[in-house]
Amino acid sequence: MSVMQAAEISQPGGPEVLRWVQRARPQPGPGEVLLRVRAFGVNRPDLLQRRGLYPPPAGASDIPGLEVCGEVIDGDFGASLRRGQRVCALLAGGGYAEYCVVAAGQCLPVPDGFSDAEAAALPETFFTVWHNVFERGALRAGETLLVHGGASGIGTVAIQLAVARGASVLATAGTADKCAACVALGAERAINYRDEDFVEVVRAHSAGRGVDVVLDMVAGDYVARDLACMAEDGRLVIIAVQGGARSAFDAGVLMRRRLTITGSTLRARSTAFKSALAQQLHEHVWPLLQTGRVRPQLHAVLPAAELVQAHALLEQGAHVGKIVLTWN
């Protein structure tokens, strides 16, 4: 039996509960490929899984890790993949390992000139932003997007993609340096939420009109404030509940301004759904990556052995962009 190194969560807890163990190398099934992992991203859902708050969906690996860059070495390649090809892939789990299996349709070619670390930083954030901002939020050229957590992995991608597709962006962040990073990526205005009221800033910046789409990773008491700074027919998209899962808001505002509240999670969606998203990304976003108009922002690239430190770094919240680990 072939074995590999993989990270297990020994028990719910802090970063120290992660441990490297020997596991059997997974075998691809119909429609799946086996990847030799070269790099993998660390994301907030991984932190929740480590704490025991976000179990993997039925049938998924218990090994954490939702995105990788790797080399196709075996499996059902289909028409779009070949042995030895470098790809990046969105997973439902299993990325913190030397090998992983994934549906072939969830793999995308590594853009020309991208390092393994840059490619590993693409899937989770780009799949999430494309579906939530441009499909569920229906952001169009000429509209304005408000991104909460603009310096996060999700936020840095949302800013760049929105600007590249002709929208204006406002972003919130918690430090002056993070605000500066948001502006450098294309945001018209960055709002330090520790010092400023984002509702007041949005209203002033838009001459009272408000924004067309809000991408919210906070929820909680942010929801009522989001609605207060949205334009008529605006769309609020909630993708995380870092500020709490329960929200209270004025339904009258919702009705009078014809606002829409929606949200989504991606991990448990079907292979067919994720494969369709991959096709959309390849058509609409990969050309932007190839030309350099959009780039993943890497805060830190660490060796896989420093997984515990990577989780601690993400939890500290001082990062701008993504944290990625690589196999030597």
Backbone bond lengths (Angstrom), bond angles and torsions (degrees), N, CA, C in turn:
res aa  C-N    CA-C-N  psi(-1)  N-CA   C-N-CA  omega(-1)  CA-C   N-CA-C  phi
1 M - - - 1.464 - - 1.526 109.62 -
2 S 1.327 117.79 128.44 1.455 122.09 177.06 1.517 109.60 -76.70
3 V 1.331 115.62 138.17 1.460 120.01 -179.08 1.519 109.46 -120.85
4 M 1.340 114.65 167.94 1.459 121.33 -179.13 1.515 108.29 -149.87
5 Q 1.315 115.77 164.62 1.455 121.08 169.05 1.525 109.47 -82.66
6 A 1.315 115.58 138.54 1.464 120.67 177.39 1.521 107.92 -149.96
7 A 1.320 116.05 155.33 1.463 121.34 -179.81 1.517 109.80 -96.78
8 E 1.316 116.19 128.87 1.460 122.76 174.98 1.526 110.02 -109.81
9 I 1.327 115.14 154.23 1.461 121.49 169.67 1.516 106.58 -97.07
10 S 1.326 117.12 106.26 1.467 120.82 -173.38 1.519 112.57 -66.73
11 Q 1.331 116.77 -32.76 1.458 123.47 176.12 1.525 106.71 -167.75
12 P 1.319 119.41 159.26 1.465 119.30 178.64 1.526 110.98 -60.87
13 G 1.329 116.02 137.51 1.461 118.65 179.97 1.502 112.82 165.23
14 G 1.332 114.53 -156.44 1.451 122.18 -177.86 1.509 112.14 -79.20
15 P 1.334 117.15 -175.96 1.466 120.54 -177.53 1.527 113.86 -54.87
16 E 1.328 116.72 -28.26 1.465 120.03 -176.09 1.524 113.56 -67.05
17 V 1.343 118.98 -13.23 1.475 120.15 -179.71 1.520 111.85 -80.23
18 L 1.335 118.12 -8.94 1.455 120.81 175.21 1.523 109.85 -74.62
19 R 1.323 116.60 136.70 1.468 119.53 179.85 1.524 109.19 -144.93
20 W 1.332 115.08 144.41 1.461 120.84 176.93 1.519 109.45 -86.72
21 V 1.328 115.85 131.70 1.462 122.44 -177.94 1.523 109.23 -136.10
22 Q 1.341 116.02 170.31 1.450 122.00 171.97 1.524 108.98 -92.23
23 R 1.312 116.17 129.39 1.462 122.66 178.16 1.531 108.97 -128.31
24 A 1.310 115.71 156.24 1.459 119.86 172.08 1.521 109.62 -66.62
25 R 1.329 115.73 138.14 1.452 119.53 177.54 1.528 108.71 -66.19
26 P 1.345 118.61 130.83 1.468 119.94 -178.06 1.524 111.29 -68.73
27 Q 1.325 115.54 155.62 1.457 121.56 179.06 1.526 109.58 -114.28
28 P 1.336 117.34 131.96 1.470 119.33 -178.95 1.522 111.52 -71.77
29 G 1.333 115.33 143.32 1.450 122.13 174.61 1.516 110.64 -100.83
30 P 1.319 116.84 -169.41 1.469 119.90 178.40 1.529 111.31 -57.89
31 G 1.310 116.25 131.91 1.457 121.30 179.42 1.515 114.53 77.57
32 E 1.330 117.80 4.67 1.468 121.97 -177.75 1.520 111.22 -113.66
33 V 1.334 115.20 157.70 1.460 121.52 173.73 1.518 109.26 -125.66
34 L 1.317 114.91 154.20 1.465 122.32 173.99 1.519 108.09 -98.71
35 L 1.338 115.95 128.14 1.455 121.88 178.69 1.521 110.51 -111.59
36 R 1.326 116.02 137.38 1.467 120.57 164.78 1.524 105.66 -85.48
37 V 1.309 116.62 112.75 1.466 121.31 -172.78 1.523 109.90 -73.87
38 R 1.312 115.69 131.34 1.461 121.28 176.18 1.526 111.72 -104.47
39 A 1.326 117.03 -31.06 1.468 121.50 179.45 1.522 107.68 -157.09
40 F 1.332 116.16 153.96 1.466 119.84 178.56 1.520 109.82 -146.09
41 G 1.336 114.85 146.90 1.454 121.14 -178.44 1.513 111.71 -90.21
42 V 1.332 114.57 155.90 1.465 122.83 174.56 1.525 107.14 -112.23
43 N 1.336 116.30 128.96 1.458 121.37 -175.18 1.524 110.75 -132.35
44 R 1.333 115.68 161.04 1.465 119.86 -178.56 1.533 113.74 -58.39
45 P 1.334 119.91 -36.34 1.465 117.53 174.33 1.529 113.39 -57.45
46 D 1.351 116.95 -30.39 1.462 119.55 176.20 1.530 111.04 -64.33
47 L 1.341 116.13 -38.34 1.466 119.74 177.98 1.520 110.55 -64.40
48 L 1.332 116.33 -40.92 1.464 119.91 178.81 1.520 111.07 -65.52
49 Q 1.332 116.92 -41.00 1.467 119.29 177.53 1.525 110.84 -62.51
50 R 1.322 116.31 -40.78 1.467 120.23 179.69 1.528 111.72 -62.26
51 R 1.334 116.20 -32.58 1.467 119.87 179.25 1.526 112.68 -83.00
52 G 1.316 117.44 -2.15 1.451 120.82 -178.98 1.512 114.40 85.29
53 L 1.347 117.60 16.23 1.462 122.01 -173.99 1.523 113.33 -106.36
54 Y 1.325 119.09 -2.40 1.460 121.42 -175.48 1.524 108.85 -148.53
55 P 1.326 117.39 75.56 1.464 119.63 -177.44 1.517 111.64 -67.61
56 P 1.327 117.39 152.13 1.466 119.66 178.66 1.524 110.57 -65.89
57 P 1.320 117.20 150.20 1.470 119.65 177.70 1.521 111.25 -65.70
58 A 1.314 115.50 162.00 1.469 121.03 -178.46 1.526 110.20 -55.42
59 G 1.322 115.41 131.87 1.454 121.03 178.02 1.503 115.25 88.73
60 A 1.330 117.82 -11.36 1.468 120.79 -179.79 1.520 110.42 -86.16
61 S 1.318 115.96 157.90 1.460 121.38 177.34 1.520 110.64 -63.68
62 D 1.347 116.20 145.28 1.464 119.95 174.43 1.524 111.81 -79.31
63 I 1.339 116.76 -9.50 1.463 120.46 175.94 1.528 107.74 -71.11
64 P 1.341 118.96 131.38 1.475 119.58 178.53 1.520 111.12 -67.12
65 G 1.327 114.68 171.69 1.458 120.49 174.51 1.503 112.54 114.34
66 L 1.343 116.74 116.84 1.459 122.40 -172.56 1.520 113.99 -112.00
67 E 1.331 117.98 -2.03 1.470 119.17 -179.24 1.518 109.94 -154.99
68 V 1.321 115.05 141.78 1.466 120.68 -179.17 1.515 110.01 -144.80
69 C 1.320 114.65 161.69 1.452 123.58 159.33 1.515 105.75 -114.83
70 G 1.321 116.61 134.68 1.453 118.68 -178.72 1.509 112.37 -159.01
71 E 1.329 114.08 -179.06 1.455 122.85 -179.05 1.519 108.84 -110.23
72 V 1.321 116.97 129.83 1.468 121.70 178.01 1.523 108.68 -71.40
73 I 1.344 116.92 121.97 1.468 118.68 -178.28 1.521 113.69 -122.18
74 D 1.335 118.13 -15.10 1.466 118.98 -178.72 1.523 108.70 -165.96
75 G 1.337 115.43 166.09 1.443 119.28 171.80 1.516 114.07 116.85
76 D 1.313 114.58 -163.73 1.453 124.12 -177.13 1.525 108.09 -93.30
77 F 1.332 116.70 89.22 1.455 121.63 -169.79 1.529 112.75 -67.62
78 G 1.309 117.47 -33.52 1.455 119.48 -173.97 1.520 110.46 70.19
79 A 1.326 115.19 -163.51 1.463 120.05 -174.75 1.522 113.00 -83.18
80 S 1.350 117.46 -19.24 1.459 119.25 -169.31 1.522 114.29 -101.86
81 L 1.337 118.70 -11.04 1.454 121.45 -176.14 1.524 110.60 -119.58
82 R 1.343 115.28 159.97 1.455 120.61 177.17 1.528 109.20 -144.39
83 R 1.301 115.91 155.38 1.468 120.52 178.32 1.527 109.80 -59.95
84 G 1.334 115.57 134.53 1.458 121.20 178.96 1.510 114.42 88.83
85 Q 1.325 118.45 -6.49 1.465 121.55 -178.23 1.522 110.80 -72.07
86 R 1.338 116.10 139.27 1.468 121.22 172.02 1.524 109.20 -84.44
87 V 1.321 115.66 127.89 1.459 120.91 179.91 1.523 108.90 -136.90
88 C 1.321 115.54 162.09 1.452 120.99 164.98 1.515 107.05 -115.27
89 A 1.327 117.20 151.87 1.460 119.52 -170.99 1.515 110.77 -147.59
90 L 1.327 114.56 145.78 1.460 122.85 172.73 1.517 108.53 -93.68
91 L 1.329 116.94 129.75 1.458 122.67 -177.66 1.523 110.57 -118.28
92 A 1.331 116.06 160.46 1.468 120.86 168.18 1.517 110.99 -91.79
93 G 1.319 117.42 -2.72 1.465 124.33 179.85 1.514 108.73 158.07
94 G 1.336 115.87 163.43 1.449 120.42 175.41 1.506 115.96 102.06
95 G 1.331 118.56 3.41 1.459 120.67 -174.25 1.514 115.58 -76.70
96 Y 1.341 117.92 -22.99 1.466 120.65 -179.67 1.530 108.92 -82.69
97 A 1.307 117.27 66.93 1.455 121.39 -175.39 1.523 109.14 -161.10
98 E 1.349 115.14 166.98 1.461 119.34 178.12 1.522 112.31 -76.26
99 Y 1.337 116.67 -23.22 1.453 122.27 178.08 1.520 108.50 -138.74
100 C 1.338 116.37 151.17 1.458 120.23 174.10 1.515 109.06 -150.14
101 V 1.329 116.23 159.36 1.454 121.04 172.66 1.519 108.88 -111.14
102 V 1.326 115.11 148.89 1.461 120.87 -178.06 1.514 108.65 -155.19
103 A 1.326 116.79 150.44 1.458 120.56 174.11 1.521 109.81 -59.17
104 A 1.315 116.68 134.93 1.461 120.47 -177.94 1.523 111.73 -57.72
105 G 1.325 117.25 -34.12 1.455 120.83 -178.59 1.508 114.12 -68.74
106 Q 1.337 117.49 -15.27 1.464 121.34 -179.84 1.530 112.05 -94.34
107 C 1.318 116.52 7.41 1.458 121.87 177.49 1.524 109.74 -98.28
108 L 1.313 115.73 144.07 1.457 122.74 175.82 1.522 109.13 -130.53
109 P 1.327 118.35 145.31 1.461 119.57 179.70 1.526 111.20 -65.60
110 V 1.309 116.24 144.97 1.460 120.37 176.40 1.525 108.50 -69.75
111 P 1.338 117.90 126.19 1.471 118.89 178.49 1.522 111.92 -58.75
112 D 1.309 116.48 147.42 1.459 121.91 -178.67 1.522 110.43 -55.58
113 G 1.316 115.75 133.83 1.452 121.28 176.16 1.511 115.30 83.71
114 F 1.333 118.04 -3.66 1.462 120.61 -179.66 1.521 110.89 -82.05
115 S 1.332 115.80 137.24 1.458 120.68 172.97 1.530 109.43 -73.38
116 D 1.328 116.18 168.03 1.463 120.16 175.77 1.522 110.85 -59.15
117 A 1.331 116.46 -41.44 1.472 119.90 -178.74 1.516 111.03 -65.69
118 E 1.324 117.57 -42.75 1.470 120.02 178.65 1.524 110.96 -62.71
119 A 1.323 116.55 -41.45 1.467 119.82 -179.41 1.522 111.44 -67.51
120 A 1.337 117.11 -37.31 1.469 120.08 179.23 1.517 112.13 -67.22
121 A 1.326 117.56 -21.05 1.465 121.83 -179.70 1.522 112.49 -82.43
122 L 1.335 118.27 -2.92 1.459 120.51 -173.44 1.534 115.21 -84.91
123 P 1.327 120.15 -50.72 1.477 118.60 -162.52 1.521 115.98 -60.18
124 E 1.306 119.48 -55.86 1.464 120.61 -172.27 1.525 111.83 -59.69
125 T 1.311 116.96 -45.25 1.463 119.29 -176.90 1.523 112.19 -75.79
126 F 1.320 118.33 -40.54 1.462 119.88 -176.55 1.530 111.56 -72.79
127 F 1.318 118.30 -40.74 1.462 120.03 174.39 1.530 109.72 -59.33
128 T 1.335 116.53 -45.71 1.464 121.22 -176.97 1.519 111.60 -64.23
129 V 1.320 117.07 -47.93 1.464 120.47 -177.27 1.524 110.88 -66.59
130 W 1.321 117.14 -44.25 1.463 118.62 -178.22 1.529 110.20 -58.84
131 H 1.341 116.93 -49.46 1.461 119.66 -176.43 1.525 111.71 -65.73
132 N 1.318 117.04 -42.95 1.463 119.15 -171.98 1.519 114.02 -84.02
133 V 1.315 118.08 -40.67 1.471 120.10 -178.32 1.523 111.60 -81.22
134 F 1.326 116.79 -43.77 1.464 119.00 -170.86 1.520 113.77 -99.67
135 E 1.327 118.37 -24.24 1.464 120.18 175.81 1.531 110.53 -96.46
136 R 1.300 118.27 -63.21 1.463 119.86 -178.88 1.531 111.23 -69.36
137 G 1.329 117.44 -42.40 1.457 120.74 -179.99 1.514 114.05 -82.93
138 A 1.318 117.07 -16.06 1.468 123.00 176.53 1.525 112.72 51.82
139 L 1.344 117.03 40.01 1.468 120.40 178.55 1.520 109.58 -64.60
140 R 1.329 115.62 132.22 1.459 121.87 -179.11 1.527 110.30 -120.52
141 A 1.307 115.54 161.57 1.464 121.49 175.22 1.521 109.27 -56.90
142 G 1.328 116.48 138.19 1.453 122.05 -179.44 1.515 113.94 91.21
143 E 1.331 117.90 -12.42 1.458 121.25 178.06 1.523 110.07 -90.62
144 T 1.345 115.47 174.56 1.455 121.38 -179.33 1.521 110.24 -121.41
145 L 1.319 115.50 134.59 1.457 124.10 179.41 1.520 109.77 -111.80
146 L 1.334 116.98 134.40 1.464 122.84 169.35 1.516 107.80 -105.66
147 V 1.332 116.70 122.68 1.464 122.60 -179.72 1.519 108.68 -111.53
148 H 1.323 116.90 119.05 1.453 120.14 170.69 1.532 108.88 -84.14
149 G 1.322 116.42 140.83 1.461 119.44 -176.01 1.507 111.49 70.11
150 G 1.329 115.83 47.53 1.455 120.20 -174.04 1.513 114.83 -63.58
151 A 1.329 119.11 -20.62 1.469 121.24 -179.05 1.517 112.68 -92.89
152 S 1.321 117.71 -2.04 1.461 121.03 178.61 1.520 110.43 -74.43
153 G 1.333 116.35 172.73 1.449 119.32 175.68 1.513 111.60 -56.73
154 I 1.332 116.86 -48.07 1.466 121.67 177.45 1.524 110.39 -61.80
155 G 1.326 116.79 -46.62 1.455 121.03 -175.83 1.511 113.32 -62.88
156 T 1.331 117.46 -42.71 1.465 119.74 -178.63 1.529 111.31 -65.38
157 V 1.327 116.48 -33.37 1.462 120.10 177.08 1.527 110.22 -73.16
158 A 1.334 117.26 -43.91 1.466 120.61 -178.90 1.526 111.13 -60.09
159 I 1.326 117.41 -42.97 1.466 120.44 178.94 1.526 110.20 -59.75
160 Q 1.326 116.55 -51.24 1.461 119.99 -175.30 1.525 112.69 -64.49
161 L 1.331 117.00 -44.74 1.458 119.68 -177.96 1.526 111.31 -66.76
162 A 1.330 116.74 -41.22 1.463 119.38 179.82 1.524 111.04 -62.05
163 V 1.327 116.71 -45.19 1.466 120.36 179.73 1.526 110.39 -64.88
164 A 1.336 116.28 -43.20 1.464 119.82 -178.73 1.521 111.96 -62.55
165 R 1.325 116.69 -26.92 1.466 120.90 -178.67 1.532 112.02 -99.75
166 G 1.339 117.19 15.50 1.446 120.95 168.86 1.513 116.58 92.21
167 A 1.333 118.41 12.88 1.457 121.45 177.75 1.523 110.21 -99.29
168 S 1.332 115.94 163.06 1.463 122.21 172.20 1.524 108.47 -99.00
169 V 1.325 116.37 152.51 1.463 120.12 -174.37 1.520 110.70 -133.65
170 L 1.329 115.02 136.03 1.455 123.87 163.98 1.526 106.61 -115.01
171 A 1.316 117.06 148.49 1.457 119.83 -176.99 1.518 110.33 -141.62
172 T 1.332 116.26 148.18 1.459 121.38 172.85 1.525 109.08 -107.03
173 A 1.323 115.50 148.35 1.462 122.27 176.69 1.529 107.38 -157.63
174 G 1.346 116.37 168.50 1.449 119.63 -169.63 1.510 116.97 -103.75
175 T 1.342 118.34 -1.18 1.464 120.66 177.92 1.528 108.93 -141.09
176 A 1.323 115.32 162.62 1.461 119.88 177.66 1.518 111.21 -62.79
177 D 1.340 117.55 -39.69 1.465 120.71 179.58 1.522 111.21 -64.41
178 K 1.327 116.87 -41.22 1.464 119.23 178.42 1.522 111.33 -66.79
179 C 1.319 116.68 -38.75 1.460 119.59 176.24 1.520 110.89 -61.98
180 A 1.319 116.62 -41.70 1.462 120.20 178.33 1.525 110.67 -62.83
181 A 1.332 117.14 -37.29 1.460 120.66 178.53 1.522 110.62 -64.85
182 C 1.319 117.49 -39.74 1.471 120.94 178.25 1.523 111.41 -62.22
183 V 1.335 116.75 -43.10 1.463 120.62 178.65 1.525 110.37 -65.35
184 A 1.326 116.83 -40.07 1.458 120.15 179.74 1.527 111.45 -62.81
185 L 1.328 117.22 -27.92 1.465 121.34 179.47 1.527 112.37 -84.16
186 G 1.340 117.21 -8.11 1.452 119.59 175.63 1.510 116.61 125.50
187 A 1.330 118.61 -3.87 1.462 119.75 177.82 1.525 110.12 -65.46
188 E 1.336 116.72 136.92 1.465 120.78 177.04 1.519 111.29 -68.57
189 R 1.315 116.49 -33.36 1.467 121.71 -177.09 1.514 108.24 -151.21
190 A 1.314 116.74 132.08 1.458 122.34 173.08 1.519 108.37 -109.72
191 I 1.307 115.88 137.49 1.464 122.74 -173.88 1.523 108.69 -115.14
192 N 1.325 116.22 118.26 1.461 120.06 175.87 1.534 107.63 -79.19
193 Y 1.321 116.50 105.25 1.470 119.79 -173.05 1.524 112.80 -67.77
194 R 1.322 117.53 -13.01 1.471 119.54 176.86 1.533 111.50 -78.85
195 D 1.324 116.80 -24.68 1.463 121.35 -175.60 1.519 113.83 -114.11
196 E 1.339 117.72 -19.38 1.448 121.65 -173.11 1.528 110.63 -128.80
197 D 1.312 116.55 153.62 1.456 123.18 173.86 1.526 107.30 -91.30
198 F 1.329 116.35 113.66 1.464 117.39 -174.50 1.522 112.22 -64.60
199 V 1.321 118.58 -27.56 1.463 120.16 177.72 1.528 109.82 -63.93
200 E 1.312 117.20 -46.98 1.460 120.56 -179.80 1.525 111.38 -64.15
201 V 1.331 116.67 -41.40 1.467 119.69 -178.76 1.520 110.47 -65.60
202 V 1.333 116.99 -44.19 1.468 120.00 -179.93 1.520 110.55 -61.66
203 R 1.326 116.72 -45.31 1.470 119.55 -179.86 1.526 111.37 -61.43
204 A 1.327 116.14 -42.90 1.460 119.29 -179.41 1.525 110.90 -67.57
205 H 1.322 116.41 -42.98 1.461 120.70 -177.27 1.525 111.53 -65.08
206 S 1.328 116.40 -33.39 1.467 120.92 -176.56 1.519 112.98 -99.45
207 A 1.331 117.17 11.71 1.471 121.78 -178.01 1.526 111.21 54.92
208 G 1.338 115.06 37.66 1.453 120.71 175.36 1.512 115.17 88.76
209 R 1.323 117.80 -8.66 1.474 119.58 -176.47 1.521 112.75 -71.60
210 G 1.331 117.12 -43.19 1.454 121.66 -175.64 1.517 112.47 95.88
211 V 1.331 116.46 -178.12 1.466 122.52 -178.40 1.521 109.86 -103.87
212 D 1.322 115.78 157.47 1.463 121.17 -177.34 1.528 112.63 -85.39
213 V 1.331 116.54 -35.22 1.464 121.10 -177.94 1.524 108.63 -137.10
214 V 1.339 115.67 138.76 1.458 121.58 173.42 1.524 107.98 -120.38
215 L 1.328 117.23 128.66 1.460 122.79 172.51 1.518 107.01 -103.36
216 D 1.330 116.55 112.32 1.462 122.39 -169.54 1.525 110.46 -118.45
217 M 1.327 116.63 121.66 1.466 122.86 174.89 1.522 111.36 -105.53
218 V 1.350 117.19 6.84 1.464 121.51 -173.04 1.518 111.22 -105.09
219 A 1.334 117.01 -49.24 1.472 123.04 -175.51 1.527 109.47 59.93
220 G 1.352 119.49 -139.81 1.456 121.01 -178.23 1.512 111.17 54.17
221 D 1.335 116.59 -133.75 1.468 119.68 -177.82 1.528 113.21 -75.95
222 Y 1.335 117.93 -3.61 1.463 120.09 174.69 1.525 111.70 -68.83
223 V 1.330 118.55 -28.09 1.459 120.22 -172.58 1.519 111.25 -60.47
224 A 1.323 117.60 -48.08 1.467 120.36 179.05 1.523 111.02 -62.00
225 R 1.326 117.23 -37.36 1.453 120.72 179.50 1.532 110.88 -71.59
226 D 1.331 117.00 -35.78 1.467 120.17 174.78 1.529 110.43 -58.72
227 L 1.326 116.14 -48.06 1.459 120.02 -178.48 1.527 111.16 -61.09
228 A 1.339 115.94 -33.57 1.463 120.24 -177.76 1.522 112.97 -70.10
229 C 1.322 117.56 -16.97 1.475 118.60 -178.12 1.521 111.96 -118.26
230 M 1.337 116.35 23.43 1.455 120.17 -179.95 1.522 111.38 -102.70
231 A 1.325 115.62 145.67 1.456 122.19 175.81 1.523 109.98 -73.32
232 E 1.305 117.06 164.60 1.457 120.59 174.08 1.529 110.23 -56.72
233 D 1.335 115.35 140.40 1.464 122.97 -177.80 1.527 111.99 65.57
234 G 1.342 117.17 21.73 1.452 121.20 179.22 1.522 112.38 -73.06
235 R 1.345 114.82 160.10 1.455 121.57 -178.20 1.526 110.19 -125.14
236 L 1.315 115.88 125.71 1.466 122.76 176.40 1.520 108.17 -104.73
237 V 1.340 116.29 124.23 1.455 121.50 -179.56 1.526 108.40 -117.21
238 I 1.327 116.47 119.39 1.465 122.45 -177.78 1.519 108.78 -104.78
239 I 1.340 117.00 125.20 1.464 120.44 -177.35 1.522 113.07 -122.34
240 A 1.327 118.05 -2.36 1.464 121.35 176.17 1.518 107.72 -161.16
241 V 1.325 115.85 164.69 1.471 120.42 -174.93 1.528 109.69 -130.23
242 Q 1.333 115.61 50.88 1.458 119.79 -178.59 1.524 112.17 -63.61
243 G 1.338 117.41 -23.63 1.459 121.22 178.44 1.517 113.66 -97.65
244 G 1.326 117.17 5.39 1.462 121.25 179.60 1.514 111.74 119.37
245 A 1.332 116.01 146.47 1.460 121.23 -175.72 1.520 113.22 -83.53
246 R 1.322 117.86 -16.27 1.470 120.52 -177.91 1.525 110.09 -102.46
247 S 1.334 115.30 137.44 1.460 121.20 -178.15 1.516 109.99 -137.26
248 A 1.326 116.18 146.56 1.470 121.90 173.49 1.523 107.95 -121.75
249 F 1.342 116.12 135.29 1.456 119.22 -179.19 1.515 109.02 -150.71
250 D 1.333 115.36 165.50 1.451 122.98 -178.96 1.534 108.79 -83.57
251 A 1.330 116.52 106.90 1.456 120.29 -179.52 1.526 111.78 -64.75
252 G 1.326 117.07 -23.76 1.457 119.83 176.99 1.509 111.88 -63.17
253 V 1.344 117.45 -39.58 1.464 121.20 176.29 1.517 109.45 -61.56
254 L 1.318 116.18 -43.21 1.459 121.65 -179.92 1.531 110.64 -57.10
255 M 1.327 115.76 -45.00 1.465 120.12 -176.79 1.521 112.05 -73.90
256 R 1.330 116.54 -46.70 1.457 119.26 -175.42 1.523 112.36 -63.49
257 R 1.327 116.34 -35.60 1.465 119.81 -177.11 1.528 112.50 -99.21
258 R 1.345 115.92 4.88 1.471 122.05 176.65 1.525 110.90 54.51
259 L 1.321 116.68 50.59 1.460 122.65 -177.18 1.527 110.73 -89.14
260 T 1.304 114.97 155.53 1.470 122.02 178.02 1.517 109.46 -122.03
261 I 1.323 116.59 131.99 1.462 122.36 172.27 1.519 107.73 -112.57
262 T 1.313 116.33 125.44 1.454 121.23 177.23 1.520 108.69 -139.71
263 G 1.304 116.80 176.63 1.458 120.96 179.65 1.511 109.12 -173.20
264 S 1.316 116.09 171.14 1.459 118.67 -179.68 1.519 110.26 -163.15
265 T 1.325 114.32 160.17 1.460 122.71 163.43 1.523 106.17 -124.42
266 L 1.306 117.18 154.92 1.461 121.23 -171.87 1.525 113.34 -111.53
267 R 1.312 117.21 -30.65 1.461 120.46 -167.24 1.530 113.40 -58.18
268 A 1.318 117.21 -41.03 1.462 120.51 -175.21 1.527 113.86 -89.77
269 R 1.325 117.97 1.41 1.468 119.39 179.65 1.534 110.26 -68.26
270 S 1.298 116.01 160.16 1.460 121.94 -173.15 1.525 111.95 -69.67
271 T 1.336 114.56 160.35 1.460 120.02 174.57 1.517 110.96 -59.08
272 A 1.337 116.57 -40.07 1.466 120.14 -179.90 1.524 110.93 -61.64
273 F 1.336 116.58 -41.39 1.463 120.75 -179.75 1.532 110.17 -64.68
274 K 1.320 117.20 -47.48 1.462 120.51 -178.16 1.533 111.23 -67.39
275 S 1.319 116.30 -35.65 1.468 119.44 178.25 1.521 110.86 -65.86
276 A 1.336 116.65 -38.06 1.464 119.74 176.59 1.520 110.88 -64.99
277 L 1.344 116.95 -39.03 1.461 119.76 175.54 1.524 110.93 -62.11
278 A 1.328 116.54 -40.99 1.465 120.31 178.68 1.532 110.55 -59.13
279 Q 1.326 117.30 -41.05 1.462 120.33 178.78 1.520 111.34 -63.89
280 Q 1.345 116.31 -40.11 1.466 119.86 177.54 1.528 110.98 -63.33
281 L 1.317 116.38 -42.83 1.463 120.02 178.72 1.529 110.82 -62.63
282 H 1.320 116.45 -43.17 1.459 119.80 -178.38 1.528 110.65 -62.17
283 E 1.327 116.31 -36.74 1.461 120.40 -178.45 1.519 112.59 -77.71
284 H 1.324 117.55 -43.66 1.465 120.67 -168.46 1.534 114.50 -103.17
285 V 1.333 117.59 -26.60 1.465 120.73 -172.52 1.519 112.30 -109.82
286 W 1.322 117.76 -38.03 1.468 118.98 -177.21 1.530 112.38 -58.44
287 P 1.336 120.20 -35.99 1.473 118.26 175.13 1.528 113.06 -60.91
288 L 1.329 117.63 -32.30 1.464 121.10 177.66 1.526 110.79 -69.66
289 L 1.330 116.41 -34.03 1.463 120.04 176.49 1.526 110.71 -70.74
290 Q 1.320 116.12 -39.65 1.462 120.29 -178.82 1.531 111.67 -64.56
291 T 1.337 116.69 -35.10 1.463 119.55 -178.82 1.523 112.83 -87.18
292 G 1.342 117.31 -7.42 1.455 120.69 179.70 1.514 114.82 84.85
293 R 1.345 118.24 4.27 1.471 119.26 178.92 1.521 111.09 -67.68
294 V 1.303 116.33 -26.66 1.469 121.77 178.05 1.520 107.51 -130.07
295 R 1.341 117.21 134.22 1.472 121.69 179.12 1.517 108.90 -138.61
296 P 1.310 117.32 142.13 1.465 119.27 172.47 1.521 109.82 -66.73
297 Q 1.306 116.24 141.25 1.468 121.73 179.89 1.524 108.76 -98.86
298 L 1.319 117.27 116.33 1.461 122.32 -177.70 1.522 109.66 -100.61
299 H 1.329 115.95 116.73 1.464 120.28 176.14 1.517 110.60 -80.00
300 A 1.338 116.76 -40.79 1.463 120.55 -178.83 1.517 109.12 -153.83
301 V 1.342 115.38 141.24 1.463 122.74 172.07 1.520 106.75 -121.47
302 L 1.331 116.13 117.33 1.460 122.07 -173.37 1.519 110.05 -123.23
303 P 1.332 118.02 156.04 1.464 119.36 172.66 1.530 110.58 -67.98
304 A 1.320 116.27 152.89 1.460 120.68 -177.26 1.527 112.10 -56.82
305 A 1.312 116.77 -31.18 1.471 120.30 -179.41 1.522 112.06 -61.05
306 E 1.336 118.23 -19.51 1.468 121.72 -178.77 1.534 111.98 -98.04
307 L 1.327 116.15 33.73 1.459 121.23 -179.49 1.522 112.06 -59.32
308 V 1.323 117.51 -43.91 1.468 120.28 179.87 1.523 110.12 -59.61
309 Q 1.326 116.77 -44.65 1.462 120.67 179.28 1.532 110.88 -64.17
310 A 1.325 117.23 -35.69 1.462 120.10 179.11 1.524 111.30 -64.90
311 H 1.334 117.16 -41.36 1.464 120.08 177.22 1.527 110.74 -64.25
312 A 1.326 116.43 -41.28 1.464 119.69 178.90 1.522 110.37 -63.71
313 L 1.325 117.26 -39.64 1.463 121.58 179.97 1.520 110.58 -64.43
314 L 1.326 117.51 -42.56 1.466 120.12 179.28 1.525 110.52 -65.04
315 E 1.323 116.91 -39.48 1.465 120.18 -179.56 1.518 112.33 -67.08
316 Q 1.323 117.58 -28.86 1.469 120.36 179.81 1.524 111.71 -66.04
317 G 1.318 116.81 -27.32 1.458 121.20 173.85 1.513 115.94 77.10
318 A 1.317 118.36 15.18 1.463 120.30 -178.82 1.528 112.54 -92.68
319 H 1.316 117.40 0.27 1.460 121.71 -173.33 1.527 111.72 -78.08
320 V 1.322 114.71 155.74 1.467 123.32 169.17 1.523 105.81 -121.72
321 G 1.313 117.49 112.01 1.455 121.07 -177.32 1.515 112.20 91.87
322 K 1.331 115.72 -145.75 1.461 122.55 -167.56 1.532 112.71 -105.31
323 I 1.322 114.47 156.08 1.456 123.77 171.23 1.517 107.12 -115.87
324 V 1.333 116.40 124.48 1.455 122.79 -173.90 1.523 109.33 -128.41
325 L 1.331 115.21 144.40 1.468 121.25 175.78 1.512 110.09 -115.93
326 T 1.333 116.58 146.86 1.458 121.56 -177.19 1.525 110.50 -126.09
327 W 1.333 114.81 149.44 1.459 121.07 172.29 1.519 109.42 -88.85
328 N 1.318 116.47 131.91 1.458 120.86 178.33 1.522 109.25 -84.79
